[in-house]
Amino acid sequence: MNHALSNWLAHTTDAPRQMSLLPGLAGQRRSGVQLTRLQLAVLVLLAWTAIGLFEAFPEMLINSPWPALIGKVFDAWAWALLTPAIMFVDRKFASRQTSVVSLVLLFLLLSVPFSLVHTYLAGLLLYPIPDVWWSPLRNKNFVVYFFLGGWATYCAIIGILQAFRFYNRYLTGQLQLERVEKSLLKSRLNGLRLQLEPHFLFNTLNAISSEVVTDPKLAREMIEDLGALLRRSLDCQDSVEITLAQELALLDHYLAIQKLRFGKRLKVRIDVEPAILSVMVPSMLLQPVIENAIRHGIESRVSGGTIAVSAQRVGDRLQINVVDDGVGLPADWRMEACAGLGVRVTRERLEALYPENGEDSFRVSRREGGGTEVAIRVPLHRTGAEALGTEA
């Protein structure tokens, strides 16, 4: 397992270099989606043409088809000419208004000049066509008809624009709320982890101090392993989750300290498939569980004991089992009443990070034949670099 772990860590050192190539590619894709002004103008014209055809169809069935078609399409084209001005006003002025009343007053004031300009533009476009006798410049009786129709269309345009604007604001607010929630969750998880680290450091230093007088060489070796463990933990301090390979590397340093202390009394077996080493798990997840197994299960036994750590994929979850053959749990032990810092903080971290798992995230139970079994379940997701390599 250690050989597979070292190979995996060596492979992932190339991940940042591979991922650094992605922003340029993503930038090219984003620039390819952007529309030029000419393309945008053509799109607006086509959209208004489609609206004009849709409005002309019922009248073509009743009246003269071609004059009705030309009249409605040219009327829609007049709105196509006014669309840049409407968008300009909406972008420059409407975005600054915060109250609904201010927006309504603004667009009511602007509805009159826009409707008048539309009436004049539609009349100009229709004037050269004699068959369209209802042009407002040809027949003054239709000026009011065009003005009221233009006013209704303007209100519909503004209503659609504001609906999109408020929807975008709603989405933006939801995204900001999600970021705040994630930030609060990360702060809480970091706070829980900070409770663990002094607790672990105190216990480890206490173990080292007991060997300083009796076996100075052993104490120095334990201090070296502690230093290596602290260096690795500092590398992961800003990460809520790390890979299972990194977590096992941290655990190796902690177990090295305990093996120096207990010697042959402590046996550890680790059985992890190389294929799941890239799965993400909470940082410093296994150390408090192993520490509890040693302190409460094996330390008090003269013959020592064995701790077995295994990890396997179970459906869409990663299941980690830590089993010891120590003295086991007291007869009246209950998870809810457990006052131990390691168990409590580990359970709270898993519940906060994976609320969808419920109570299945962390279970502690008596083992048949003696000892204790801890089962941890986390969602199966991998690093970005590993996911990219899997897709390739």
C-alpha positions in Angstrom: 0.0 0.0 0.0 2.8 2.4 0.8 4.4 1.8 -2.6 1.0 2.6 -4.3 0.6 5.7 -2.2 4.0 7.1 -3.1 3.4 6.4 -6.8 0.1 8.2 -6.6 1.6 11.3 -4.8 4.4 11.5 -7.4 1.8 11.3 -10.2 -0.3 14.2 -8.8 2.6 16.6 -8.6 2.0 17.2 -12.3 -1.6 18.1 -11.8 -1.1 21.9 -11.2 0.9 22.1 -14.4 -1.8 20.3 -16.3 -4.6 22.4 -14.8 -2.7 25.6 -15.6 -3.3 25.0 -19.3 -7.1 25.1 -18.8 -7.7 28.9 -18.2 -6.3 29.7 -21.6 -8.6 27.2 -23.3 -11.5 28.4 -21.2 -10.8 32.0 -22.2 -10.8 31.0 -25.9 -14.1 29.3 -25.5 -15.6 32.3 -23.7 -14.4 34.8 -26.3 -15.9 32.5 -29.0 -19.3 32.9 -27.5 -19.3 36.7 -27.5 -21.4 38.3 -30.2 -20.2 41.3 -32.3 -22.3 44.3 -32.7 -23.2 43.3 -36.3 -24.3 39.8 -35.1 -26.3 41.4 -32.3 -28.0 43.8 -34.7 -28.9 40.9 -37.1 -30.3 38.9 -34.1 -32.5 41.8 -33.0 -33.8 42.3 -36.6 -34.6 38.6 -37.0 -36.4 38.5 -33.6 -38.6 41.5 -34.5 -39.2 40.1 -38.0 -40.5 36.9 -36.4 -42.7 38.9 -34.1 -44.1 40.8 -37.1 -44.8 37.6 -39.0 -46.6 36.2 -36.0 -48.8 39.3 -35.7 -49.5 39.4 -39.4 -50.7 35.9 -39.8 -54.2 36.4 -38.3 -54.8 39.5 -40.4 -53.5 37.8 -43.6 -56.4 35.3 -43.2 -59.0 38.1 -43.1 -57.7 41.0 -45.2 -55.3 41.4 -48.1 -52.4 39.2 -47.3 -49.4 41.2 -48.7 -50.3 44.6 -47.4 -51.1 43.1 -43.9 -47.8 41.2 -43.9 -45.8 44.3 -45.0 -47.6 46.5 -42.5 -46.9 44.3 -39.5 -43.3 43.5 -40.5 -42.4 47.1 -41.1 -44.1 48.1 -37.8 -41.9 45.5 -36.0 -38.8 46.8 -37.8 -39.5 50.3 -36.4 -39.2 48.7 -33.0 -36.0 47.0 -34.1 -34.6 50.5 -34.8 -35.6 51.7 -31.3 -34.3 48.6 -29.5 -30.7 50.0 -29.0 -32.2 53.2 -27.4 -34.5 51.2 -25.1 -31.6 49.0 -24.0 -29.4 52.1 -23.5 -32.0 53.7 -21.2 -32.6 50.5 -19.3 -28.8 50.0 -18.7 -28.0 53.6 -17.8 -31.0 54.7 -15.8 -33.2 51.8 -14.8 -30.3 49.9 -13.1 -29.8 52.9 -10.7 -33.4 52.9 -9.5 -34.0 50.8 -6.4 -37.7 51.2 -5.7 -40.5 49.8 -7.9 -42.4 53.2 -7.8 -39.3 55.0 -9.2 -39.1 52.4 -12.0 -42.8 52.7 -12.9 -42.6 56.6 -12.9 -39.5 56.5 -15.1 -40.9 54.2 -17.7 -44.3 55.9 -17.8 -42.5 59.2 -18.6 -40.4 57.6 -21.3 -43.4 55.6 -22.8 -44.8 58.8 -24.4 -41.7 59.9 -26.4 -40.9 56.3 -27.4 -44.4 55.7 -28.6 -44.4 58.9 -30.6 -41.1 58.1 -32.2 -42.3 54.6 -33.1 -45.4 56.1 -34.7 -43.3 58.4 -36.8 -40.8 55.7 -37.8 -43.5 53.3 -38.7 -45.2 56.0 -40.8 -41.9 56.7 -42.6 -41.3 53.0 -43.4 -44.9 52.5 -44.6 -45.3 55.7 -46.5 -43.7 54.6 -49.8 -46.2 51.6 -50.0 -49.6 52.9 -51.3 -51.4 49.6 -50.5 -50.7 50.2 -46.8 -53.3 52.9 -46.6 -53.4 52.9 -42.8 -50.0 54.4 -42.5 -50.1 57.2 -39.8 -48.4 59.7 -42.2 -50.9 58.8 -45.0 -54.1 58.7 -42.9 -54.1 60.9 -39.8 -57.0 58.9 -38.3 -54.6 56.1 -37.5 -52.1 58.1 -35.5 -53.9 57.4 -32.3 -54.2 53.7 -33.3 -50.4 53.4 -33.9 -49.6 55.5 -30.7 -51.7 53.3 -28.4 -50.4 50.1 -30.1 -46.8 51.3 -29.7 -47.5 52.3 -26.1 -48.7 48.8 -25.3 -45.7 47.2 -27.1 -43.3 49.5 -25.2 -44.8 48.4 -21.9 -44.5 44.8 -22.9 -40.8 45.3 -23.8 -40.1 47.0 -20.5 -41.9 44.4 -18.6 -39.9 41.6 -20.2 -36.6 43.5 -19.6 -37.4 44.1 -16.0 -38.5 40.5 -15.5 -35.1 39.4 -16.7 -33.3 42.0 -14.6 -35.1 41.0 -11.4 -34.5 37.3 -12.2 -30.8 38.0 -12.7 -30.7 39.8 -9.4 -32.4 36.9 -7.7 -29.9 34.5 -9.1 -27.0 36.7 -8.1 -28.5 37.0 -4.5 -28.8 33.2 -4.4 -25.2 32.8 -5.5 -24.0 35.3 -2.9 -26.0 33.6 -0.2 -24.5 30.2 -1.2 -21.0 31.7 -1.0 -21.7 33.1 2.5 -23.1 29.8 3.6 -20.0 27.9 2.3 -17.7 30.5 4.0 -19.6 30.0 7.3 -19.4 26.2 7.0 -15.7 26.4 6.2 -15.1 28.6 9.3 -17.0 26.2 11.5 -15.1 23.2 10.1 -11.8 25.0 10.7 -12.9 25.9 14.2 -13.7 22.2 14.9 -10.3 21.2 13.5 -8.5 23.7 15.6 -10.1 22.1 18.7 -8.5 18.8 17.6 -5.0 20.0 16.9 -4.0 21.3 20.4 -5.7 18.2 21.9 -3.6 15.9 19.7 -0.4 17.9 20.2 -0.8 17.9 24.0 -1.3 14.1 24.1 1.7 13.5 21.8 4.0 15.8 23.7 2.9 14.1 26.9 3.8 10.7 25.4 7.2 12.1 24.3 7.9 13.6 27.7 7.5 10.2 29.4 10.4 8.9 27.3 12.8 11.8 27.6 14.5 10.5 30.8 14.2 6.7 30.2 15.0 6.6 26.5 16.3 9.9 25.1 17.1 8.4 21.7 13.5 7.2 21.4 12.2 10.6 22.4 14.3 12.3 19.7 12.9 10.0 17.0 9.4 10.7 18.2 10.1 14.4 18.0 11.4 14.1 14.5 8.2 12.2 13.4 6.1 14.8 15.2 7.9 17.6 13.3 7.2 15.8 10.0 3.6 15.4 10.9 3.2 19.0 11.8 4.8 20.1 8.5 2.4 18.0 6.5 -0.6 19.2 8.6 0.4 22.9 7.9 0.4 22.1 4.2 -3.2 21.1 4.5 -4.4 23.7 7.0 -6.3 25.8 4.4 -8.1 22.7 3.0 -11.3 21.5 4.4 -10.8 18.3 2.4 -7.7 16.5 1.2 -7.2 13.3 -0.8 -7.3 9.9 1.0 -3.6 9.5 0.0 -2.7 12.7 1.8 -4.7 11.7 4.8 -2.9 8.3 5.0 0.4 10.1 4.7 -0.5 12.2 7.7 -1.6 9.0 9.5 1.7 7.2 8.7 3.7 9.9 10.6 1.3 9.7 13.6 1.6 5.9 13.6 5.4 6.1 13.5 5.3 8.1 16.7 3.0 5.5 18.4 5.0 2.5 17.1 8.2 4.0 18.6 6.4 4.4 21.9 4.6 1.0 22.1 7.1 -1.1 20.0 5.8 -4.6 19.3 2.8 -4.1 21.4 1.1 -2.1 18.6 0.4 -3.7 15.3 -1.3 -1.7 12.5 -2.7 -3.0 9.2 -3.8 -0.7 6.4 -5.8 -2.1 3.5 -6.7 0.5 0.9 -7.3 0.0 -2.9 -5.0 2.3 -5.0 -8.1 3.3 -7.1 -9.7 5.2 -4.3 -6.6 7.1 -3.1 -7.7 10.2 -5.0 -11.1 10.4 -3.2 -11.5 13.5 -1.0 -11.9 13.2 2.7 -11.9 15.7 5.6 -8.4 16.6 6.7 -7.2 15.1 10.0 -10.1 12.6 9.9 -8.3 9.4 10.9 -5.9 10.6 13.5 -8.4 11.2 16.4 -10.1 7.8 15.7 -6.7 6.0 15.8 -5.7 7.9 18.9 -8.9 6.8 20.7 -8.3 3.2 19.6 -4.8 3.3 21.1 -5.6 5.2 24.3 -8.9 3.6 25.3 -8.5 0.2 23.7 -4.9 -1.0 23.5 -2.7 1.1 25.9 -4.1 -0.5 29.0 -3.4 -4.0 27.8 -0.1 -5.6 28.6 -0.2 -7.6 25.3 -1.1 -4.6 23.3 -3.3 -5.1 20.2 -3.9 -4.6 16.6 -5.6 -1.8 14.7 -6.9 -2.4 11.1 -7.7 0.4 8.8 -9.6 -0.4 5.6 -11.3 1.7 2.9 -13.5 0.6 0.1 -16.1 1.9 -2.3 -19.7 1.1 -1.3 -22.1 2.4 -4.0 -21.6 6.2 -4.3 -19.9 6.4 -0.9 -16.4 5.8 0.4 -16.5 3.7 3.6 -13.6 3.7 6.0 -13.5 1.2 8.9 -11.1 1.4 11.8 -11.2 -1.8 13.9 -9.2 -2.7 17.1 -9.1 -5.7 19.3 -8.7 -3.8 22.5 -10.8 -3.7 25.7 -13.9 -2.5 23.8 -16.6 0.0 24.9 -18.1 0.2 28.3 -21.5 -1.5 28.8 -23.3 1.8 29.2 -21.5 3.7 26.4 -23.7 5.8 24.1 -22.6 8.1 21.3 -24.9 10.9 22.4 -23.4 10.9 25.9 -19.8 10.6 24.8 -17.7 13.5 26.2 -14.5 12.6 24.4 -13.3 15.5 22.2 -12.0 13.3 19.4 -15.3 11.5 18.8 -17.5 14.6 19.3 -15.5 16.8 17.0 -15.2 14.1 14.3 -18.9 13.5 14.3 -19.7 17.2 14.2 -17.3 17.8 11.3 -18.8 15.0 9.2 -22.4 16.1 10.0 -21.6 19.7 9.0 -19.7 18.8 5.8 -22.0 16.0 4.6 -25.5 16.8 6.1 -27.2 14.6 3.5 -25.6 11.5 5.1 -27.3 12.0 8.4 -26.2 9.6 11.1 -24.6 7.2 8.6 -21.5 9.4 8.4 -20.0 8.2 11.7 -20.8 5.1 13.7 -19.1 3.5 16.7 -20.0 0.0 17.7 -18.8 -3.0 19.8 -17.0 -5.6 17.8 -17.9 -9.2 18.1 -15.1 -11.0 19.9 -13.9 -7.9 21.7 -12.7 -4.4 20.6 -14.4 -1.5 18.8 -15.3 -0.7 15.2 -15.6 2.8 13.8 -17.3 3.2 10.4 -17.1 6.4 8.5 -18.9 7.1 5.2 -18.3 10.1 3.0 -19.6 11.0 -0.6 -17.4 9.7 -3.4 -15.8 12.6 -5.2 -12.3 13.2 -6.4 -9.8 16.0 -7.1 -10.2 18.2 -10.2 -7.0 16.9 -11.7 -8.0 13.2 -11.2 -11.5 13.8 -12.6 -9.9 15.4 -15.7 -7.6 12.4 -16.1 -10.5 10.0 -15.7 -12.5 11.8 -18.5 -9.5 11.7 -20.8 
